[in-house]
Amino acid sequence: MPLQLLCQLETAEPETARAALLDDAEDQQNAGLTRLQIWTEEDAPDRLWVLFEANDRARAEAWLERARAHTHGRPAAVSASSAHFLRTT
């Protein structure tokens, strides 16, 4: 069964964070990730949720570490994030 990665991003600038995610598409693909959906939380517009299909957990975890280092702060205006690997049962 496919493994999925659900990420939550806290940001004061949702459009900047969304643009950074889209600009990172090549790195995501190289990490075995396929971005399936980006949502804005209805009651918290400063919170983005991103769903990926993850083909290789180790590569996805390495991407997460790089992404945290590159997206927190100024480049993508992300102030906090969380990530959860999920499997459909």
ZIJO-V471178 format. One record per backbone hydrogen bond with DSSP energy under -0.5 kcal/mol. NH is the residue of the N-H (numbers start at 1). CO is the residue of the C=O. E is the energy in kcal/mol with one decimal. If there is no record, write none. Layout:
nh=NH co=CO e=E
nh=NH co=CO e=E
//
This chain:
nh=3 co=54 e=-0.7
nh=4 co=86 e=-3.3
nh=5 co=52 e=-2.4
nh=6 co=84 e=-2.9
nh=7 co=5 e=-0.5
nh=7 co=50 e=-2.9
nh=8 co=82 e=-2.6
nh=9 co=48 e=-3.1
nh=10 co=80 e=-3.0
nh=11 co=9 e=-0.5
nh=11 co=46 e=-3.0
nh=12 co=77 e=-0.9
nh=13 co=77 e=-0.6
nh=17 co=13 e=-2.2
nh=18 co=14 e=-2.6
nh=19 co=15 e=-2.3
nh=20 co=16 e=-2.1
nh=21 co=17 e=-2.1
nh=22 co=18 e=-2.3
nh=23 co=19 e=-2.6
nh=24 co=20 e=-1.1
nh=25 co=22 e=-1.3
nh=28 co=24 e=-2.3
nh=29 co=25 e=-2.5
nh=30 co=26 e=-2.5
nh=31 co=27 e=-1.3
nh=32 co=29 e=-1.8
nh=33 co=28 e=-2.6
nh=34 co=53 e=-2.2
nh=35 co=33 e=-0.5
nh=36 co=51 e=-3.2
nh=37 co=51 e=-1.5
nh=39 co=49 e=-3.1
nh=41 co=44 e=-0.5
nh=41 co=47 e=-2.5
nh=44 co=41 e=-0.9
nh=47 co=44 e=-2.2
nh=48 co=9 e=-2.7
nh=48 co=46 e=-0.5
nh=49 co=39 e=-2.4
nh=50 co=7 e=-2.7
nh=51 co=37 e=-2.6
nh=52 co=5 e=-2.7
nh=53 co=34 e=-2.6
nh=54 co=3 e=-3.2
nh=54 co=52 e=-0.5
nh=55 co=32 e=-2.8
nh=55 co=53 e=-0.6
nh=60 co=56 e=-2.4
nh=61 co=57 e=-2.9
nh=62 co=58 e=-2.0
nh=63 co=59 e=-2.2
nh=64 co=60 e=-2.4
nh=65 co=61 e=-2.0
nh=66 co=62 e=-2.1
nh=67 co=63 e=-3.5
nh=68 co=64 e=-2.7
nh=69 co=65 e=-1.8
nh=70 co=66 e=-2.1
nh=71 co=67 e=-2.7
nh=72 co=68 e=-1.6
nh=73 co=78 e=-2.6
nh=76 co=71 e=-0.8
nh=77 co=73 e=-1.9
nh=78 co=71 e=-1.5
nh=78 co=73 e=-0.6
nh=79 co=10 e=-2.7
nh=79 co=77 e=-0.5
nh=80 co=10 e=-1.0
nh=82 co=8 e=-1.9
nh=84 co=6 e=-2.1
nh=86 co=4 e=-3.2
nh=88 co=2 e=-0.9
//
